[in-house]
Amino acid sequence: AQNYLDRMSSNAVRLGTLIDALLALQRLSRQPLARSTIPLNEAVEDALTWLRSEQPGRAIEVVVDALGVAEVDPALIRLAFANLLSNALKFTRGRSPARVAVGKIDRNGERIYFVEDNGAGFDMRFADKLFGVFQRLHPESEYEGSGIGLASVHRIVTRHGGRIWAVAEIDRGATFFFTLGAVE
């Protein structure tokens, strides 16, 4: 009986977390963009400071290139970077050292940002499921999460007039690329 009560309790907590995540995702769609020109490196550093505090003692090599400035909603772009970097750190657990890179590529008049890691990667046959709500490519028993993070990033990027995609290989890491509309 105690086992069943423990399972019901943990499932209730998990359901509450999922409902909160869904509500947050819905708010992303409805709040107006409050654009301003910001240095994107500040958004990345804010996210990294918060994430590193949750990873004490872990060997993580992080390289962040100069990203320049962009006219974006600062709160939303911080959330997008936090979700991408959180995934990179989560899926590099067990790697020593974990490697994460954040950078940009200017190609054909378009600025492409990326977050790259040397983590678990994924099978590209399932890449179309990445940005859906509750779509997971790895078992929850191996990697925690609500299944909302990449859906949130997708929504933030598309609201800014951009697009997002990923390239990966199993056990060789993943790279998430995105644009934010016109280059500043």
C-alpha positions in Angstrom: 0.0 0.0 0.0 2.9 2.4 0.9 4.5 1.7 -2.6 1.2 2.7 -4.3 0.9 5.9 -2.2 4.5 6.8 -3.0 3.9 6.3 -6.7 0.7 8.3 -6.7 2.4 11.1 -4.8 5.3 11.3 -7.3 2.9 11.1 -10.3 0.9 13.9 -8.8 4.0 16.1 -8.5 5.0 15.2 -12.0 1.5 16.1 -13.3 1.7 19.4 -11.5 5.1 20.1 -13.1 3.7 19.3 -16.6 0.7 21.5 -16.1 2.9 24.4 -15.0 5.1 23.8 -18.0 2.1 23.8 -20.4 0.8 27.0 -18.9 4.2 28.7 -19.3 4.3 27.5 -22.9 0.8 29.0 -23.5 1.9 32.3 -22.0 4.8 32.4 -24.4 2.4 32.4 -27.3 0.2 35.2 -25.9 2.4 37.8 -24.4 3.5 40.6 -26.8 7.2 40.8 -27.7 9.0 43.6 -25.9 11.9 44.0 -28.3 15.1 45.9 -27.5 18.6 45.7 -28.8 20.8 43.6 -26.4 24.2 41.9 -26.5 23.3 38.2 -26.9 26.4 37.2 -24.9 24.8 38.7 -21.8 21.8 36.5 -22.3 24.1 33.4 -22.6 26.2 34.4 -19.6 23.0 34.9 -17.5 21.8 31.4 -18.4 25.2 29.8 -17.8 25.6 31.4 -14.4 22.3 30.0 -13.3 23.0 26.6 -14.8 26.6 26.2 -13.5 25.3 26.9 -9.9 23.3 23.7 -10.3 26.3 21.7 -11.5 28.9 22.0 -8.7 32.1 20.2 -9.2 31.3 19.1 -12.7 34.0 19.4 -15.4 32.4 21.4 -18.2 34.3 23.2 -21.0 32.1 26.1 -22.3 33.2 28.2 -25.2 31.1 31.2 -26.1 32.0 33.2 -29.3 31.1 36.8 -29.7 27.5 36.8 -30.7 26.9 40.4 -31.4 23.6 42.3 -30.7 20.1 41.5 -31.8 16.7 43.2 -31.5 14.9 40.6 -29.4 12.7 40.3 -26.4 15.4 40.0 -23.7 13.4 37.8 -21.3 12.4 35.3 -24.0 15.8 35.1 -25.6 17.3 34.4 -22.1 14.7 31.6 -21.7 15.6 30.2 -25.1 19.3 30.1 -24.4 18.7 28.7 -20.9 16.6 25.8 -22.4 19.2 25.0 -25.0 22.1 25.2 -22.6 20.2 23.2 -20.0 19.7 20.4 -22.5 23.4 20.6 -23.6 24.5 20.2 -19.9 21.9 17.5 -19.2 22.8 15.3 -22.2 26.6 15.7 -21.6 26.3 14.1 -18.1 28.8 11.3 -18.0 31.2 13.0 -20.4 34.5 14.0 -19.0 34.9 16.8 -19.9 31.6 17.9 -21.1 32.0 20.3 -24.0 29.5 23.0 -24.9 30.0 25.7 -27.6 27.8 28.7 -28.4 28.5 30.7 -31.5 27.2 32.2 -34.7 27.7 31.8 -38.4 26.9 34.5 -41.0 25.8 32.8 -44.2 24.1 34.4 -47.2 23.0 37.5 -45.3 21.6 35.4 -42.5 22.9 35.1 -39.0 22.7 31.6 -37.6 23.3 31.0 -33.9 24.1 27.5 -32.5 24.5 25.6 -29.2 26.7 22.5 -29.6 27.5 19.7 -27.2 29.4 16.4 -27.1 26.6 14.6 -25.3 24.3 11.7 -26.0 23.0 13.0 -29.4 20.0 11.5 -31.0 19.0 9.6 -34.1 18.3 12.1 -36.9 15.4 9.9 -38.1 13.4 11.3 -35.2 14.5 15.0 -35.6 11.0 16.0 -36.7 9.7 15.2 -33.2 12.2 17.4 -31.3 10.2 20.6 -31.1 6.8 19.0 -30.3 5.3 19.3 -26.8 6.1 16.2 -24.7 8.1 14.6 -27.5 11.1 12.8 -26.0 13.9 11.0 -27.8 15.5 9.6 -24.6 13.8 7.7 -21.8 12.8 9.8 -18.8 14.6 7.4 -16.5 17.9 8.5 -18.1 17.3 12.2 -18.6 14.8 14.2 -16.6 12.6 17.0 -18.1 9.1 17.9 -18.9 9.2 17.7 -22.7 8.4 21.4 -23.0 11.9 23.0 -23.3 12.5 22.6 -27.0 8.9 23.4 -27.8 9.4 26.7 -25.9 12.5 27.5 -27.8 10.8 26.7 -31.1 7.9 29.1 -30.1 10.3 31.9 -29.1 12.4 31.6 -32.2 9.4 31.6 -34.6 7.9 34.5 -32.7 11.1 36.4 -33.5 10.7 35.6 -37.2 13.4 32.9 -37.2 13.6 29.1 -37.6 15.3 26.3 -35.6 16.7 22.9 -36.5 19.2 20.4 -35.1 21.9 18.1 -36.4 23.1 15.2 -34.2 24.6 11.8 -34.1 24.0 9.1 -31.4 26.8 9.3 -28.7 28.6 12.1 -30.6 26.6 15.1 -29.5 24.0 17.5 -31.0 24.0 21.0 -32.4 20.9 23.2 -32.4 20.9 26.0 -34.9 18.5 29.0 -35.0 17.9 32.3 -36.6 16.2 35.4 -35.3 15.1 37.1 -38.4 17.1 40.0 -40.0 20.7 40.4 -39.1 21.5 43.6 -37.1 
